[in-house]
Structures are given as C-alpha cells and as structure tokens.
Amino acid sequence: MSRSEDIERIVVAAQVLTRIAAVETRNEAPAAQWRTLNILRAEGPLRLGTLASLSRITQPGMTRLVAQLADAGLVTRASDPDDSRATVVEVTTDGLRALDAWLVQLRDALEPMFDDLDDDDWAALSRVATILSERTSSRVEVAR
C-alpha cells in the first residue's frame, strides 16, 4: 500500500470514528457545534467569516449556528473593533466546559472499541496520534 493510500485510510477511518461517536454518545448537538467550539478554543476569537471558513460551513449557516451557541451561552458575539460591520465570536467558559465534557463523553464511548489492543498496538496508536497532532496543529492558517 502506498503512503498516500495510508493517509487516505487514516482520514476515512477518522470520519467513520466521528460518525460512530455521534451514535454512541447519543449527543444531539450537531458535529459543527463541537468543531466550531474546538476551533475557537484553539485559535481564539475569530471573525464570523473566518470561523465559517475554518469550520467548512457557509457564512449564513455559521451565523445561525453562532446565534444558537450564543443563546446557549457557549459563545459571545461582538463587533470587530477594526470593522464594526464584522462580528467576532469567542468561546465562553461554559462553552469550554461543554466541549471538555463532550470530549470525555466521546472518549468513554469509543474506548471499548480499542479494549482488546495489546501494548504494541497502543504504542503504535499513540505514535500516530502524536504525529497527526503535530502535523495538523500548525497547518490551520487563519486570516485575522
């Protein structure tokens, strides 16, 4: 198998894990909510358009999602000090708590799938997780 095929398999498997997690956690919140909160945690406050782009949602869709998140107290919205026509979105402490709780729920739901792995397999997964985290953490370029 080629390296590019291995990368493809990792991406596809990650997408499947995401779908399994949604079913197993029985969490009613849309995946876009968690993705958006995670982006805001990692990147800090962002303009609505930038957030939509990073979350791969249309700007009108992000406007609706941010309104729902703001109503739930998970984000705040403010005018951009550099351009009063633009909105800046920031995750709240409650939003961070909700995201952390969901991540625990996610881990707890998926962990049984991996209970039968031996130490060598765990070491391999741990190494893959480290490599992927390192390679992806510096790849998000934000136009602020």
Order of alpha helices (4+ residues) and beta strands (2+ residues): alpha-alpha-beta-alpha-alpha-beta-beta-alpha-alpha
